[in-house]
Amino acid sequence: MQREFTVGPSKISLVEGDITSEDVDAIVNAANAGLLGGGGVDGAIHRAAGPELLAACRAVKKSLPGGLLRTGGAVITPGSRLPARHVIHCVGPVYEREGARAPGLLASCFTEALRLCREHGLSSVAFPAISTGVYGYPLDKAARVSLAAVRDDLRAHGAPAVVRMVLFGANALSAFERAADEVLTGTH
């Protein structure tokens, strides 16, 4: 089951699923600073996309200071073998390490990814629950920050038309549904 919310001309939807199977203009990868794959969502996306994605990431690394993507930053590559045409790689914050800076850095992942969507003329994007795996961001807190960042960016820019939060597991979906009731509808 999918829950959908309207923000200006855009739709935000929440679904439980596998982000690698999303047929959208771009999926967002919860990457590490080195952009060379890893565990969790990052590993799943790299496995599904094939070796072309790693080659594209290596090329992007050459343009980054020290070959690393900053926390809160985003870059775009082709989607390779994925249904999505593009992959937007974001580096979320490690919750315990970033402390008070964590919410701003997490929000930046979403606003930077949405900016890249607009710059590249993309009308649909799917996000995972960035930083909630090994980076330790508590799901409830991450859901509120993530959805508020998307809401505010869509209110300011009106695009992309479709933003899908593709959540792995019932716990993640429930956390985002609770946050959506607070952040997107104001009912709680």
QUIDA-V534736 format. One record per residue. N is the residue number from 0. RES is the residue in one letter. SS is DSSP state (H for helix, E for strand, C for the rest). OMEGA is omega as a letter, one per 20 degrees, with the letter a starting at -180 (none if undefined). NEAR is the number of other C-alpha atoms within 10 Angstrom. Layout:
n=N res=RES ss=SS omega=OMEGA near=NEAR
n=N res=RES ss=SS omega=OMEGA near=NEAR
This chain:
n=0 res=M ss=C omega=a near=6
n=1 res=Q ss=C omega=r near=11
n=2 res=R ss=E omega=a near=12
n=3 res=E ss=E omega=a near=15
n=4 res=F ss=E omega=r near=16
n=5 res=T ss=E omega=r near=15
n=6 res=V ss=E omega=a near=19
n=7 res=G ss=C omega=r near=14
n=8 res=P ss=C omega=a near=13
n=9 res=S ss=E omega=r near=20
n=10 res=K ss=E omega=r near=19
n=11 res=I ss=E omega=r near=23
n=12 res=S ss=E omega=r near=18
n=13 res=L ss=E omega=r near=22
n=14 res=V ss=E omega=r near=22
n=15 res=E ss=E omega=a near=18
n=16 res=G ss=C omega=a near=16
n=17 res=D ss=C omega=a near=15
n=18 res=I ss=H omega=a near=26
n=19 res=T ss=H omega=a near=23
n=20 res=S ss=H omega=a near=13
n=21 res=E ss=C omega=r near=18
n=22 res=D ss=C omega=a near=15
n=23 res=V ss=C omega=r near=20
n=24 res=D ss=C omega=r near=21
n=25 res=A ss=E omega=r near=28
n=26 res=I ss=E omega=r near=32
n=27 res=V ss=E omega=r near=31
n=28 res=N ss=E omega=r near=32
n=29 res=A ss=E omega=a near=30
n=30 res=A ss=E omega=r near=26
n=31 res=N ss=C omega=a near=21
n=32 res=A ss=C omega=a near=19
n=33 res=G ss=C omega=r near=17
n=34 res=L ss=C omega=a near=24
n=35 res=L ss=C omega=r near=17
n=36 res=G ss=C omega=a near=21
n=37 res=G ss=C omega=a near=16
n=38 res=G ss=C omega=r near=14
n=39 res=G ss=H omega=a near=13
n=40 res=V ss=H omega=a near=22
n=41 res=D ss=H omega=r near=18
n=42 res=G ss=H omega=r near=16
n=43 res=A ss=H omega=r near=16
n=44 res=I ss=H omega=r near=27
n=45 res=H ss=H omega=r near=24
n=46 res=R ss=H omega=a near=17
n=47 res=A ss=H omega=a near=16
n=48 res=A ss=H omega=a near=20
n=49 res=G ss=C omega=a near=14
n=50 res=P ss=H omega=r near=13
n=51 res=E ss=H omega=r near=15
n=52 res=L ss=H omega=r near=25
n=53 res=L ss=H omega=r near=18
n=54 res=A ss=H omega=r near=13
n=55 res=A ss=H omega=r near=17
n=56 res=C ss=H omega=r near=20
n=57 res=R ss=H omega=r near=15
n=58 res=A ss=H omega=r near=13
n=59 res=V ss=H omega=a near=17
n=60 res=K ss=H omega=a near=19
n=61 res=K ss=C omega=a near=11
n=62 res=S ss=C omega=a near=11
n=63 res=L ss=C omega=r near=13
n=64 res=P ss=H omega=a near=9
n=65 res=G ss=H omega=a near=10
n=66 res=G ss=H omega=a near=15
n=67 res=L ss=C omega=r near=16
n=68 res=L ss=C omega=a near=22
n=69 res=R ss=C omega=r near=18
n=70 res=T ss=C omega=a near=20
n=71 res=G ss=C omega=a near=22
n=72 res=G ss=C omega=a near=19
n=73 res=A ss=E omega=r near=25
n=74 res=V ss=E omega=a near=20
n=75 res=I ss=E omega=r near=21
n=76 res=T ss=E omega=r near=19
n=77 res=P ss=E omega=a near=17
n=78 res=G ss=C omega=r near=24
n=79 res=S ss=C omega=a near=19
n=80 res=R ss=C omega=r near=18
n=81 res=L ss=C omega=r near=24
n=82 res=P ss=C omega=r near=18
n=83 res=A ss=C omega=a near=23
n=84 res=R ss=C omega=a near=16
n=85 res=H ss=E omega=r near=23
n=86 res=V ss=E omega=r near=25
n=87 res=I ss=E omega=a near=25
n=88 res=H ss=E omega=r near=25
n=89 res=C ss=E omega=r near=29
n=90 res=V ss=E omega=r near=26
n=91 res=G ss=C omega=a near=30
n=92 res=P ss=C omega=r near=28
n=93 res=V ss=C omega=a near=19
n=94 res=Y ss=H omega=a near=21
n=95 res=E ss=H omega=a near=11
n=96 res=R ss=H omega=a near=11
n=97 res=E ss=H omega=r near=13
n=98 res=G ss=H omega=a near=10
n=99 res=A ss=H omega=r near=10
n=100 res=R ss=H omega=a near=11
n=101 res=A ss=H omega=a near=22
n=102 res=P ss=H omega=r near=21
n=103 res=G ss=H omega=r near=15
n=104 res=L ss=H omega=r near=22
n=105 res=L ss=H omega=r near=26
n=106 res=A ss=H omega=a near=23
n=107 res=S ss=H omega=r near=24
n=108 res=C ss=H omega=a near=28
n=109 res=F ss=H omega=a near=26
n=110 res=T ss=H omega=r near=22
n=111 res=E ss=H omega=r near=18
n=112 res=A ss=H omega=r near=27
n=113 res=L ss=H omega=r near=27
n=114 res=R ss=H omega=r near=18
n=115 res=L ss=H omega=r near=18
n=116 res=C ss=H omega=a near=21
n=117 res=R ss=H omega=a near=15
n=118 res=E ss=H omega=a near=9
n=119 res=H ss=C omega=r near=12
n=120 res=G ss=C omega=a near=12
n=121 res=L ss=C omega=a near=20
n=122 res=S ss=C omega=r near=17
n=123 res=S ss=E omega=a near=22
n=124 res=V ss=E omega=r near=27
n=125 res=A ss=E omega=r near=27
n=126 res=F ss=E omega=r near=22
n=127 res=P ss=C omega=r near=22
n=128 res=A ss=C omega=a near=23
n=129 res=I ss=C omega=r near=27
n=130 res=S ss=C omega=a near=23
n=131 res=T ss=C omega=r near=21
n=132 res=G ss=C omega=a near=15
n=133 res=V ss=C omega=r near=10
n=134 res=Y ss=C omega=r near=16
n=135 res=G ss=C omega=r near=15
n=136 res=Y ss=C omega=r near=22
n=137 res=P ss=C omega=a near=13
n=138 res=L ss=H omega=a near=21
n=139 res=D ss=H omega=r near=17
n=140 res=K ss=H omega=r near=14
n=141 res=A ss=H omega=a near=25
n=142 res=A ss=H omega=r near=26
n=143 res=R ss=H omega=a near=22
n=144 res=V ss=H omega=a near=22
n=145 res=S ss=H omega=a near=27
n=146 res=L ss=H omega=r near=21
n=147 res=A ss=H omega=r near=19
n=148 res=A ss=H omega=r near=22
n=149 res=V ss=H omega=r near=22
n=150 res=R ss=H omega=a near=24
n=151 res=D ss=H omega=r near=13
n=152 res=D ss=H omega=r near=20
n=153 res=L ss=H omega=r near=23
n=154 res=R ss=H omega=a near=14
n=155 res=A ss=H omega=a near=10
n=156 res=H ss=H omega=r near=14
n=157 res=G ss=C omega=r near=16
n=158 res=A ss=C omega=j near=23
n=159 res=P ss=C omega=a near=23
n=160 res=A ss=C omega=a near=17
n=161 res=V ss=E omega=r near=19
n=162 res=V ss=E omega=a near=26
n=163 res=R ss=E omega=r near=22
n=164 res=M ss=E omega=a near=27
n=165 res=V ss=E omega=a near=26
n=166 res=L ss=E omega=a near=23
n=167 res=F ss=C omega=r near=16
n=168 res=G ss=C omega=a near=12
n=169 res=A ss=H omega=r near=12
n=170 res=N ss=H omega=r near=13
n=171 res=A ss=H omega=r near=20
n=172 res=L ss=H omega=a near=22
n=173 res=S ss=H omega=r near=17
n=174 res=A ss=H omega=a near=18
n=175 res=F ss=H omega=r near=27
n=176 res=E ss=H omega=r near=20
n=177 res=R ss=H omega=r near=15
n=178 res=A ss=H omega=r near=24
n=179 res=A ss=H omega=r near=26
n=180 res=D ss=H omega=r near=14
n=181 res=E ss=H omega=a near=15
n=182 res=V ss=H omega=a near=20
n=183 res=L ss=C omega=a near=21
n=184 res=T ss=C omega=a near=12
n=185 res=G ss=C omega=a near=9
n=186 res=T ss=C omega=r near=8
n=187 res=H ss=C omega=none near=10
